[in-house]
Amino acid sequence: MRYLAVFLSLIFLTGTVVAQSFPAQGFADLNDRLAPAVVNISSAQRLGDNEGNMPAFPEGSPLERFNELFGDAPRIANSLGSGFIIDPSGTVVTNNHVIENGDEIEVTLTDGRTLPTTLIGRDPVTDLAVLQIQSANENFPYVSFGDSDTARVGDWVIAIGNPFGLGGSLTAGVVSARGRDVGGRYDDYIQSDVSINTGNSGGPLFNLDGDVIGINTLIYSPTGASVGISFSIPSAIAERVVGQLIEFGETRRGWLGVSVQNVDSDLAESLSLASPRGALVRRVIPNGPAALAGLQEGDLVLRYDTFEIADDRMFSRLVAETEIGRRVRMQIQRRGQPLSVIAAVQQLTEVRPENRTVRTAPVNEANETVMFGLTMAELDTASRRRFRVHPDAEGVLIVAVDPLSDAAAKARPGDVITEIAYTPVETLAEAVSVLNGYEAGEVVLFQLNRGGQFVFQSIRR
């Protein structure tokens, strides 16, 4: 199990059912029709060269006798999960975390047969994987993807899977919420109260028509025990990713070369919006599609193609789902003025971002100024080292943040102020000059360089 939060934890494979009255006709007919297409998945990883074993005790040690017990033989790590067949040839969909470290992957059918598989492709970003059952001249029972966009809160759903390795278990519940974000890049989970437990990961979430509208992946729990909140990858995302994995062996996502952030109520006020909406561009990659189209840092994307942009997550998903090479028109707001740009979407190359650590340290107090709850100082060679400032950052260093100010949850020591109200600042005097133009209670837009990433924050004086 993997914990994705400190207290209330997101855990793969687990959930519960809230007591409720089920439809009078029950789910027996659905189970009879759908269960044959749901498989149990076993993934085995061979741990050699003492990997995962106890270390050998030295000769002559009182514990030397335990070396024979533990030995140096390779060990096997096993993972159990669920999956489902999507065509007669035996193509299986499951979660990536079920099989990602497996050297040998097998599926067990409802008739008890265990068959080997080959890996077609996997996508760690959405936690999806596609397998192919190795069996000649056999037509397998299969199920089809449905339209998860039509699923409404309160609709009945059922899960069939392999909880705790028991196999062939059906649980039922209702859709509890839509569009849940748990911190992933393209999260849009369906939340339900269907009982999901260890071994259910990768299994299907069905609607009452028998269509797969989700792939069971996570639960929300404070202890690891079931508390009735489970998450499923919607078929609207899964079907597209699965199709690319089958066709190309990898995903092919759209890329514009921008980083965006959400617009909260304070940002909306500073951008003269009646309510929060859109995606605020905080970084434009030089020579990327967005840069070539003329998009700039601080631009607010309000419309992408035919879609009104509600938030940054929606924008990111739409870009990722865009066909490579397509030219897309975006409606933006730049310093309060409406503009239109057209960008040619390129293919995203997945990279692992570098982890950076920002540490606080004192600087010369004589060169500090406190405004807007920010203690600011000149950025010099010594302060770069102390705060581990990104080598490309230029501007005014934030040394400390008043915990009782509006800036407390928005800025951090080590952030570098690069712009204030769209005005570039390179020295402390320039920053003070701009900030002096604002009265108490007014909101000002700051651009911050945080470990090489640009972030916009609206801070009230």
NUSELUM-570935 format. One record per residue: residue in one letter; x, y, z of N, C-alpha, C in turn. Coordinates in steps of 0.02 Angstrom, whole numbers, plus 50000, padded with zeros to 5 digits. Layout:
<atoms>
AXYZXYZXYZ
...
</atoms>
This chain:
<atoms>
M500424994050000500005000050000500445006250000
R500205011449966500575017749965500135023249994
Y500415027050041500055032550073500235039050037
L499735042650015499845048849978499655054950018
A499515054250082499385060050124499625058250194
V499695063350237499985062150303499475059250351
F498895062350356498395060050405497835056250370
L497435059850331496935056350292497285053950229
S497385047350223497835044750172497455042050113
L497755043150053497505039949993497885033449986
I497535027849982497855021449983497605017449924
F498055014449887497855010249833497465004249861
L496935002649827496604996249834496074995649888
T495855000949922495424999749980494805004149983
G494255002350019493645006350023493115002950065
T492475005250064491945002150103491265003850073
V490735000850098490055002150073489645005350128
V489295010650112488835013850159488175010050156
A487885008750215487255005050217486715008750179
Q486375005050134485855008050093485425002550063
S484855004350037484414999350007484594998649933
F484694992449911484884991049842484254990449799
P484344990949732483764990049688483434983249700
A482784983049693482404977049709482634971049668
Q482844972249605483034966649562483734964149577
G484124967849618484794965749635485274966249576
F485864963349583486384963849532486594957049505
A486204951849520486404945049501486474944249425
D486004946949387486034946249315486654949849287
L486784955749315487384959349293488014955449308
N488044952549368488634948749386488734942749340
D488194939249324488244933449280488524935449212
R488334941349188488544943649122489244946549121
L489434949949175490054953749174490654950149206
A490534946149257491074943149295491564939049253
P491344935349202491834931449162492374935749129
A492254942149119492744946449087493224949649137
V493104948649202493544951549254494044946249275
V494684948249277495214943449292495584945449355
N495894940449386496354941649442497054942049413
I497454946649438498134947749412498634946349467
S499144942449450499694940949495500334943249462
S500714947549496501344950149470501904948249517
A502414944749491502964942349532503604945949513
Q503964948249564504614951549553505154947449587
R505654945649549506214941749576506734946549606
L506894945649669507384949749703508024945849710
G508524947449670509154943849670509704947649704
D510294944549707510884947749736510744950449806
N510364946449844510204948349913509734954249918
E509464956649860509004962249863508374960249900
G508204964049951507614962649990507724957250042
N508354954350047508494949250097508854952150157
M508884948250210509264950250269510004950250252
P510394954850278511124954750266511444948750299
A511984946250268512334940450296512714942550359
F512674938350411513044939850473513764937550466
P514254941050494514964939350484515144932650516
E515664929450487515894923050513516144923850584
G515954919150627516134919550697515644923250740
S515154926550709514654930250746514174925450780
P513914927250839513414922950871512794921950828
L512684926450780512094925950737512244922550671
E512854919850664513054916850600512584911250579
R512304907550628511874901850612511244903950574
F511064910450580510464912650546510574913650471
N511214913750449511344914450378511024908850338
E511044902650366510744897050331509994897850326
L509704900850378508974901650378508764906750325
F509114912550323508924917750276509214916350207
G509844913950204510144912050141510234917850093
D510544916150035510654921149983510234919949922
A509774915049926509354913549868508894919349852
P508754920449788508294925849769507614924849800
R507294930349819506624930049846506134932549793
I505504931049804504974932949758504504937749794
A504394943549764503894948249790503284947849746
N502704946849776502084945949738501614951749748
S501254953449696500744958649698500104955849668
L499544957049702498904954649678498464960549660
G498094959849606497634965049585497094962249541
S496744966749508496194964849465496284968049396
G495904965849348495914968649282495294966449245
F495224968649182494644966549143494824966149069
I494514961549035494654960248964494214964848922
I494514968048871494134972948831494024970848758
D494284964948739494144962448671494214954948669
P493964951548617493974944248616494674941348614
S495174945248593495854942548588496204942048655
G495914944948708496204944448774496624950348795
T496454956348772496784962448795496514964348863
V496964965348911496764966548981496984973549003
V496544977049038496694983549067496744982849142
T497244986149172497324986049244497674992449266
N497854992849330498254998549355498994997249344
N499365002449331500085001849323500404999549389
H500165002049446500495000149509500404992849527
V499944989449494499864982249506500424978249474
I500684980649417501154976549378501834979849366
E501934986049390502514989849368503184986649384
N503244982849438503884979749455503894972249441
G503394969949403503344962749392503794960149337
D504134954649351504514951049300504074945849266
E503594943249303503114938349275502414940649294
I501974941049244501284943249257500804938049229
E500354935749272499864930749251499164933149268
V498684930649230497984932049245497624925449258
T497154925749304496744919849319496024921449300
L495744917249258495054918149234494554915349284
T493924916849273493404914349319493334906849315
D493564903749260493524896349256494114892949290
G494554896949322495104894149361495754893649324
R495754894749259496374894249221496824900249234
T497474898949240497974904249248498394904549184
L498424910449153498764911149089499284916649093
P499854915849058500364921149057500144926949013
T500454932749025500294938648984500944942048963
T500884946348913501424950848895501194958048906
L501664962348922501504969348934501494973148868
I500934976248852500874980248791501134987348804
G500954990248860501174997048877500884999148943
R501195004148973500945006749037501065014249041
D500675017449082500715024749090500695026349164
P501275027549195501285029149267500895035549284
V500835040249238500515046649253499775045549270
T499425041449231498725040049246498635033349282
D499185029749296499165023349331498765018149292
L498905017649227498565012749185499075008249150
A498875002049138499304997349102498864992849059
V499144990449004498794985948958499214979648949
L498894973848956499214967348949498874963448892
Q499224958248867498934953848817499004946648842
I498444943248849498454936248869498764932048814
Q499224927548833499554923148785499154916648779
S498724916448730498324910448718498094910548645
A498254905248609498114905048537497394902948523
N497104906148473496464904048445495914903248498
E495844908248541495314908048591494974914748594
N494314914648596493924920748604493734921448678
F493934926948708493814928048778493184932248789
P492834931348844492284935848862492584942748876
Y492224948048858492504954748867491944959748884
V492154965448908491694970948924491934977148886
S491504982148883491644988148844491644994348889
F492034999348868492025005748902491365009348888
G491105012748939490525017048932490735024348935
D490245028648939490365035848941490325038249013
S490905039349044490915041449114490645048549122
D490645052449069490405059349073489655059649089
T489295054249075488575054149088488415051749159
A488915049349196488805046949264488645052849310
R488115052249348487895057549393487965055449466
V488055060349509488065058849580487405055749600
G487445049949633486845046249652486705040249609
D487035039649550486945033749508487235027549541
W486885021949531487135015549556487735013249515
V488235010449549488825007449516489015001149554
I489344996549518489584990449550490314989349531
A490674985949576491374984049563491424976549569
I491794973549522491944966349525492704965749524
G492974961749571493704961249574493944955749619
N494574956649642494944951449676495174953849745
P494714955849790494924958449855495274953149897
F495864955049923496254950549967496394943849934
G496394943649867496534937449831495964932549831
L495374934549855494804930049858494504928749789
G494544933749745494294933049677493544933449672
G493294935549614492594935349597492124938449646
S492294944249674491864947549723491524953649693
L490874954449707490494960249683490304964449743
T490394971049736490164975849786489794981349749
A489354984849785488934989849752488894996149794
G488725001649761488645008049795488405013249745
V488535019449761488315024849717488895029549703
V488845033349649489325038649635489215044149687
S489755045749722489715050749776489905057649753
A490365058149705490595064649681490955063649615
R491045069149579491405069049516491985074049518
G492465072949474493005077749466493465078449525
R493595073049561494035073549620494765074049599
D495135078449634495845079449622496225077349684
V496695072549676497075070249734497825071849726
G497975076549681498665078749675499025076449613
G498705072549570499015070349508498945075649454
R499325074749400499345079849347498685080549310
Y498355074749297497735074949258497145071949296
D497155072549362496635069349403495935071949386
D495475067249382494765068849372494345063049397
Y494515060549457494245054149481493485054349493
I493185048549483492505047249506492555044749578
Q492205047849623492185045549693491545041449703
S491605035849737491015031749752491085028949822
D490545025949847490575022549912490595014949903
V490765012649843490835005549831491415002749872
S491324996849901491844993849943492424991449898
I493004994549906493604992849869494144991049919
N494454985249911494944982849959495584980649924
T496074978649964496704976249936496574970749885
G496824971749824496714966949770496204969249720
N495814974449737495314977149690495614981949639
S496224984349652496524989249606496554986549535
G496364990749488496364988849418495724985849394
G495274984449440494634981449422494144986649396
P493604984349363493134989049332492594991549380
L492384997649368491795000549399491255000949345
F490704997249354490184996749304489585001149321
N489245003749270488585006549280488075001049272
L487435002549279486924997349277486774994949206
D487094998049156487054995449088487594990349074
G488044989449123488584984749115489184987549079
D489224994149072489794997449040490314999449093
V490944999149074491485001249119491525008849117
I491375012049172491435019349175492015021649218
G492365016849250492935018649291493385012649305
I494005014149325494485008949346494675010349418
N494515005749463494615006849534495355007249552
T495545012649588496255014049596496455015849667
L496065020049702496275022749766495695022749815
I495875023249880495375025049930495655030749972
Y495225033750010495395039150057495285036350126
S495815036450168495745033250234496245036250283
P496045037150346496515039650396496975034250424
T496795027950416497175022550449497365016850402
G497085016650344497175010850300496555006550299
A496115007550348495485003850349494975007450304
S494475003750283493965006550239493535011650275
V493425017350241492985022450270492455024750221
G492395021350164491835022750119491965027950066
I492605029450050492755034149997493275030949951
S493055029049891493515026049842493515030149779
F494075029549741494165033649681494305029149621
S494015030949564494095027149502494285031849446
I494755029549403494945033349344494355033149296
P494085038849274493505038749229493685035949161
S493195032649130493315029649065493485034949012
A493255041149022493415046448974494165047548968
I494525046449023495255046949022495555040149004
A495305034849035495605028249027495565025748955
E494995026648922494915023948855495415027048806
R495535033548814496015036848770496725034348782
V496915033848845497585031448862497685024248840
V497195020048853497235013048833497305012448757
G496935016348720496985016148648497675017948623
Q497995022948655498675024848635499175019448654
L499095016448712499555011148732499515005148685
I498915003548662498824998048615499134999748547
E499025005948524499255007948457500005009348455
F500255012848506500955015148504501405011848557
G501115008648607501515005948662501705011248713
E501455017348703501595022948747501045028148739
T501025032948784500545038448777500845044048735
R500415047548700500625053348659500185059248678
R500425063148725500045068748751500255075348718
G499775079848715499915086348687500325090548735
W500705095348707501145099648748501175106548717
L501105111648758501155118548735501775122148761
G502105119248811502685122548839502515128148887
V501995127048928501805131948979501675128449045
S501785132049099501555129949165501005134849185
V500455132049212499895136349231499715135049304
Q499355139649332499115138849400498385140949404
N498065138849458497355140349467497265147649488
V496665150149477496485156949496496025156649557
D496265158949614495845159049674495485165849678
S495115166849731494705172949736495135179249738
D495715178949772496155184849775496455186449707
L496675181149672496935182149604496405184949558
A495795182249565495245184649523495135192149534
E495185194349596495095201549611495655205649578
S496275203249584496835207049555496815206949479
L496475202049449496425201549377495775204549351
S495395207649396494755210949378494245206049351
L494225200049380493725195049362493155195149413
A492555193949390491985193749435492005187649480
S492295182149456492355175949495492965172149469
P493245167649509493835163849488493685159549427
R494095159949377494045155649317494685156349277
G494775151749231495355152049187495965148849216
A496505148849176497155146149196497675151549186
L498035153249239498525158649237499205155849217
V499495158549164500145156249139500695158949185
R501065154449216501595156649261502295155549231
R502345151549178502995150249147502885148349074
V503275151449029503265149648958503955147148938
I503985141048912504625138048892504875141448829
P505485144048829505745147348769505725142648709
N505505145248652505475141648588504965135948588
G504545135548640504015130548641503425133048599
P502915128748589502335130748549501985137048574
A501915137648641501585143548668501995149848658
A502655149248667503095155048656503075157248583
L503085152548537503055154148467502385157248447
A501865155548485501195158448472501115165348503
G501595167448545501565173948576501275174048646
L501155168248676500905168048744501445170448792
Q501235174148844501715177048891501535175148963
E502035175449007501925174349078501445179749103
G500955177649142500455182349167499825182449125
D499835179349066499225178949026498725174349060
L498085175949054497555171949083497175168549026
V497215161849023496875158048970496155156948991
L495685159748953494975159248970494605154348926
R494875152948867494535148448821495065144648781
Y494975138048775495425133748736494995130048684
D495105131648621494685128848568493955130848581
T493515125948591492805127648603492625127348677
F493125126548721492995125348792493145131548834
E492665133348876492785138448926493195135348982
I493755138449001494215135549050493985137249121
A493825132049158493605133049227494195133849274
D494725129949264495295130149309495905127349274
D496475127149309497095124949279497085117549262
R496745113449302496715106249288496355104849222
M495815108449211495445107549149495875109349089
F496235114949094496675117049040497205111749026
S497535109149078498055104149069497785097849036
R497195095649056496905089649026496735090748952
L496455096548936496275097948867496895098048822
V497425101148846498045101248807498305094148797
A498325090348850498585083448846498185079148798
E497535080448793497105076348750497075078848678
T497405084348663497385087148595497825083148548
E497575082148488497955078548436498605082148420
I499145078348417499805081148403499805084548335
G500065090648332500105094348270499515098848257
R498985098248296498395102348284498515109548307
R498255114248269498295121348287497655123248324
V497745126048384497175127548428497165134948444
R496575137848441496495144848459496325145548534
M496665150348566496535151648637496335158948645
Q495815160048686495625166848704495935168348772
I496315173848775496685175448836496535182648858
Q496725184048919496705190848945497415192848964
R497655198448937498335200748953498285207748981
R498435208449044498405214949078497735218249068
G497215214149073496535216649068496255217148998
Q496665215848947496445216448878496335209648846
P495785208548810495665202048777496095201348715
L496365195348706496775193748647496625186648625
S496845185048564496765178348537497435175948509
V497635169948526498255167048499498115160148472
I498515157948425498455151248396499115147548405
A499095141648435499695137748448499635130848417
A500195128348391500225121548363500455116848417
V500035112148437500175107548492500705102548471
Q501215101748513501745096748502501665090948551
Q502075085848541502035079948585502445081148648
L502155079248705502485079848769503005074448778
T503605076348799504115071648819504135071548895
E503975065748924503945065348996504645066149026
V504705070649075505335071449111505185071449185
R505665069549224505585069649298505865076149325
P505435080249355505675086749380506195085849435
E506675090249437507185090149488506895092549554
N507045088849607506805090949673507295096049702
R507025101549722507435106849751507215108249823
T507695109949865507545111449934507715118749948
V507245122249979507365129149998507445129450074
R507995132250097508125132650168508185139950189
T507965141250249507995148050274508665149250308
A508885155550305509495157450340509485165050348
P509805167550400509805174850409510245178350358
V510045184550341510465188750298510565195350334
N510945199550304511105205950335510475210150344
E510265211250406509645214650419509655221950395
A510245224750388510295231750366510025232650296
N510005227450257509785227850187509085225050177
E508685224850231508015221850227507485227150233
T506905225750200506315230050205505705225550213
V505245227550257504645223650270504035227250241
M503695224050195503075226750166502635220850146
F501965221650152501485216450133501615209950171
G501905210350230502065204450269502675200750244
L503045203750197503645200650168504265204450191
T504745200650216505405203650230505825202450168
M506005208050134506345207550070507055210150075
A507495207250033508195209250034508485208749963
E509055212049953509395211549889509645204349879
L509635202149817509875195449800510605195949780
D511045193149821511755193249805512035186149808
T512685185549797513005178949794512915175249860
A513005178649916512955175449981512245172849994
S511745177149980511055175049993510835169549945
R511115169449884510965163849838511175157249869
R511765157149899512015150949929511595149149990
R511445154150033511085152750095510395149950082
F510045152750032509365150750019509305145849960
R509875143949933509885139249876509425141749820
V509525147949802509115151049750509305148249682
H508815147349639508945144849572509445149349536
P509935146549501510465150749471510215155849420
D509635154549390509365159149340508915164549370
A508775164049435508315168849466508625175749472
E508245180849454508445187749462507865191649492
G508005195949541507475199849571507625201349643
V507105201349685507165203149755507005197049798
L507435195549845507385189449885506895190449943
I506465185549955506045185450014506415181650069
V506565185150123506955182250178506505179050230
A505925182050243505465179550293504755181650276
V504265178150304503565179550291503205179950358
D502835185350369502455186250431501895181050432
P501895176550483501385171350485500675173850496
L500595180150516499925182950527499705187250468
S500105187650416499935191850358499585187750304
D499305191150255498985187850199499485183950157
A500125185750162500645182350123500845175650152
A500605174050212500855168150249500805161750210
A500245160550177500145154150142500315154650068
K500595160450048500695161649977501425162349957
A501835165150001502545166149986502965162350037
R503595160950018504035157150062504725160450063
P505085159750119505775161950119506165158250065
G506545161950026506905158949970506585160349903
D505945162349904505625164649841505955171049818
V505985171949752506265178049724505705181749687
I505585188049706505085192149672505375194649606
T505055192849551505295194949486504875200549456
E504215200549472503775205849449503275207449503
I503065213749505502515216049548502035219849505
A501415217549501500905220749460501165221549388
Y501465216149363501725215849294502325220349282
T502605223149335503185227449329503805223649351
P504295222449307504905218849328505275222749382
V505525219149432505925222249485506575218449492
E507125222149494507785219049500508125220949565
T507915226449595508225228749657507695229849710
L507925230149772507465231349827507135238249821
A507505243149797507225249849789506665249849738
E506745246049684506215245749633505585242549662
A505675237149701505095233749731504725238449778
V505095242049820504785246649868504415252149831
S504705254549777504395259849738503715257749711
V503665251649686503035249149659502535248049715
L502755245049769502295243249824502035249449861
N502405254749860502185260849893501565263849860
G501405261749800500835264349765500175261249786
Y500195256649834499585253049854499405254449926
E498745255349937498495256850004498335250350042
A498225251050107498035245250148497385242150122
G497385235550117496795231950094496795230450020
E497225233849981497265232549910497645226049896
V497465222749841497775216449821498255217749763
V498855214949768499375215949717499605209149692
L499715208649627499935202449596500705202149595
F500975196849625501695195649626501865189749580
Q502415190349544502705184449510503315182349549
L503335175949569503885173349610504245167849573
N504905167849579505305162249555505435157749614
R505155151749611505205146949667505565140749642
G506215140449656506605134649635506615133649560
G506595139149522506605138549450505925138449418
Q505395137949458504705138049433504385144649450
F504015147449402503695153949414502985152949441
V502825156649493502185156249526501895163249533
F501245163949520500905170349531500515169849596
Q500565175049637500185175449699499925182549707
S499285182949727499005189549743499025190449819
I499335195849841499445196949912499125203649932
R498735203449986498385209350009498825213250058
R498835219850050499245223950095498905224750162
</atoms>
